[in-house]
């Protein structure tokens, strides 16, 4: 709402100071010689605020999508459950890489559509299948670093990149071993898993570090990890033992 204040200067000149704010946002203030001009300005600002066309201050215009993501990661995400937080970190890393440098005031539906993501869920009313309650194990940051170090030291060359991709995407071992180079888009930083355990295809974002790792490995066709599951069992168990992950 707008508030108006009549002011009289030392010279006797009268001015009208108007302040406008919506909800908890900052006050917008301007002075006019005539009350009618102040009221007209206030109506214009209120309309722009209502329809989302208001251009904020210079400081606010500097803020980018990346700044908002960083703020969310710092303030909001720590309160989330670990499982939910891990998924959001992956997704937000992808969005930050894609549009992190876009000013918040310049974020439009067209920019989102340009990424070629669906703007509407095509199956909002489909009932989800119940998932089995398998055992879940989340790594602490020291455990994650210890595991990666053990994988890097392994004689099994595919182990370290496979584990890094698993940690970044949450994909199962079978999905990773079935992943083909033609299903990875390094420019768009996405990987598409075909015919997963649930019988569906799914596309997941890739963080910058994982994308760079895959770029260093890149070929054009065939499996990303030309190795079978049984060939991974022994080096995987050895890496877990070396990292102190007995369970």
C-alpha positions in Angstrom: 0.0 0.0 0.0 1.0 3.6 -0.4 1.4 6.2 2.3 1.6 10.0 1.7 3.3 12.6 3.9 3.0 16.3 3.5 6.2 18.2 4.2 6.9 21.9 4.5 10.5 23.1 4.0 12.2 26.1 5.8 11.3 28.2 2.8 7.6 27.3 3.1 7.6 25.1 0.1 5.2 22.1 0.4 6.2 18.7 -1.0 4.5 15.3 -0.9 6.6 12.3 0.0 5.1 8.9 -1.1 6.1 5.5 0.1 5.0 2.2 -1.6 5.6 -1.4 -0.5 4.1 -4.8 -1.2 4.2 -7.4 1.6 7.7 -7.6 3.1 9.6 -6.0 0.3 11.6 -2.7 0.5 9.9 0.7 0.7 10.0 2.7 -2.5 10.1 6.4 -1.9 9.8 9.5 -4.0 8.8 13.2 -3.4 6.6 15.4 -5.6 5.5 19.0 -5.6 1.8 18.0 -6.0 -0.1 15.3 -4.2 -1.9 14.4 -7.4 1.5 13.5 -9.0 2.5 11.5 -5.9 -0.8 9.6 -6.1 -0.4 8.9 -9.9 3.2 7.6 -9.3 2.1 5.4 -6.5 -0.7 3.9 -8.6 1.8 3.1 -11.4 4.3 1.5 -9.0 1.5 -0.6 -7.4 0.3 -1.8 -10.7 3.8 -2.8 -11.8 4.3 -4.7 -8.5 1.0 -6.5 -8.9 1.8 -7.7 -12.5 5.5 -8.4 -11.9 6.8 -5.6 -14.2 8.5 -3.5 -11.6 12.2 -2.9 -12.2 14.0 -3.1 -8.9 17.0 -1.1 -7.6 20.4 -1.3 -9.1 21.6 -3.6 -6.2 18.7 -6.0 -6.8 19.3 -6.0 -10.5 22.8 -7.4 -9.9 21.5 -10.5 -8.3 21.6 -13.6 -10.5 20.0 -17.0 -10.5 23.3 -18.4 -9.2 23.2 -16.0 -6.3 19.7 -17.2 -5.4 20.9 -20.9 -5.7 23.9 -20.2 -3.4 21.6 -18.5 -0.9 19.2 -21.4 -0.9 22.1 -23.9 -0.4 23.4 -21.8 2.5 20.2 -21.0 4.3 17.4 -23.4 3.4 19.0 -26.7 2.3 20.7 -27.5 5.6 17.2 -27.9 7.2 16.2 -30.5 4.6 16.5 -34.3 5.1 19.8 -35.7 3.9 18.2 -37.7 1.1 16.2 -34.7 -0.2 19.2 -32.4 0.1 21.5 -34.7 -1.9 19.1 -34.7 -4.8 18.6 -31.0 -4.7 22.3 -30.3 -4.7 22.7 -32.3 -7.9 19.7 -30.5 -9.6 20.7 -27.0 -8.5 24.3 -27.6 -9.7 22.9 -28.3 -13.1 20.6 -25.3 -13.1 23.4 -23.0 -11.9 25.6 -24.2 -14.7 22.8 -23.6 -17.3 21.4 -20.2 -16.2 23.4 -19.2 -13.1 24.7 -16.0 -14.7 21.1 -14.9 -15.7 19.9 -11.9 -13.7 16.9 -12.7 -11.6 15.0 -9.8 -13.1 15.8 -11.3 -16.6 14.6 -14.8 -15.9 11.7 -15.4 -18.2 9.6 -18.4 -19.3 11.4 -18.1 -22.7 14.8 -18.7 -21.1 13.5 -21.8 -19.3 11.8 -23.1 -22.5 15.0 -22.6 -24.4 16.5 -25.4 -22.3 13.9 -27.6 -23.9 12.5 -28.9 -20.6 8.8 -29.6 -20.4 6.7 -26.7 -19.1 4.0 -29.0 -17.9 3.9 -32.5 -16.3 2.2 -34.7 -18.9 1.2 -37.3 -16.3 0.1 -35.4 -13.2 -2.6 -37.9 -12.3 -0.7 -41.1 -12.7 -0.5 -43.1 -9.4 3.1 -43.8 -8.4 4.1 -47.4 -7.9 5.2 -48.3 -4.3 8.9 -48.7 -3.9 10.4 -51.5 -1.8 11.9 -50.4 1.5 15.5 -51.4 0.8 18.3 -50.4 3.0 19.7 -47.0 2.4 23.2 -45.9 3.3 24.3 -42.3 3.0 28.0 -41.3 3.1 29.3 -38.5 5.3 31.6 -36.1 3.6 34.8 -37.7 5.1 33.5 -41.1 4.0 32.8 -39.9 0.5 36.3 -38.4 0.2 37.9 -41.6 1.6 36.0 -43.7 -0.8 37.0 -41.6 -3.8 40.6 -41.7 -2.8 40.5 -45.5 -2.5 38.8 -45.7 -5.9 41.5 -43.5 -7.4 44.1 -45.8 -6.0 42.5 -48.9 -7.4 44.0 -50.9 -10.3 40.6 -51.0 -11.8 40.6 -47.9 -14.0 36.8 -47.6 -14.6 36.1 -47.8 -10.8 36.8 -44.2 -9.9 34.8 -42.5 -12.7 31.9 -44.9 -12.3 31.7 -44.2 -8.5 31.9 -40.5 -9.1 29.1 -40.7 -11.7 27.1 -42.8 -9.2 27.5 -40.3 -6.4 26.6 -37.4 -8.7 23.5 -39.0 -10.3 22.2 -41.5 -7.8 22.1 -44.1 -10.6 22.4 -47.9 -9.9 25.3 -49.9 -11.0 23.3 -51.6 -13.7 22.2 -48.3 -15.1 25.8 -47.0 -15.1 27.1 -50.1 -16.8 24.4 -49.8 -19.5 25.0 -46.1 -20.1 26.2 -45.5 -23.7 28.1 -42.5 -25.0 25.2 -41.7 -27.4 23.0 -41.2 -24.3 25.3 -38.5 -22.9 25.0 -34.9 -24.0 28.1 -33.1 -22.8 27.1 -29.8 -24.2 23.8 -29.8 -22.3 25.3 -31.7 -19.4 22.7 -34.5 -19.2 22.8 -38.3 -19.2 19.8 -40.4 -20.3 19.4 -43.8 -18.6 17.5 -46.2 -20.9 15.0 -48.8 -19.5 15.9 -48.5 -15.9 14.9 -50.8 -13.1 11.4 -49.3 -13.1 11.0 -49.9 -16.8 11.3 -46.2 -17.6 13.8 -43.9 -19.3 15.0 -40.9 -17.4 17.3 -38.0 -18.0 19.4 -36.6 -15.2 21.6 -33.4 -15.0 25.4 -33.7 -14.7 27.4 -31.3 -12.5 30.3 -29.5 -14.0 32.9 -31.7 -12.4 31.4 -34.9 -13.7 30.9 -33.3 -17.1 34.6 -32.4 -17.2 35.5 -36.0 -16.2 33.4 -37.4 -19.0 34.9 -35.0 -21.5 38.3 -36.3 -20.6 37.1 -39.8 -21.2 34.9 -39.1 -24.2 34.4 -41.4 -27.1 31.6 -41.3 -29.6 29.9 -44.7 -29.3 29.7 -47.8 -27.1 29.5 -48.1 -23.3 31.0 -45.5 -21.1 32.2 -48.2 -18.8 33.3 -51.2 -20.9 33.3 -53.6 -17.9 30.9 -56.1 -16.4 29.4 -56.2 -12.9 31.4 -59.2 -11.7 34.6 -57.6 -12.8 33.8 -54.7 -10.5 32.9 -56.7 -7.4 36.4 -57.4 -6.1 37.9 -53.9 -6.7 34.7 -52.3 -5.2 34.9 -54.3 -2.0 38.6 -53.6 -1.7 38.0 -49.8 -2.1 35.3 -50.0 0.6 37.6 -51.8 3.0 40.4 -49.4 2.3 38.1 -46.4 2.9 36.9 -48.0 6.2 33.4 -48.6 5.0 32.7 -52.0 6.4 28.9 -51.7 6.2 
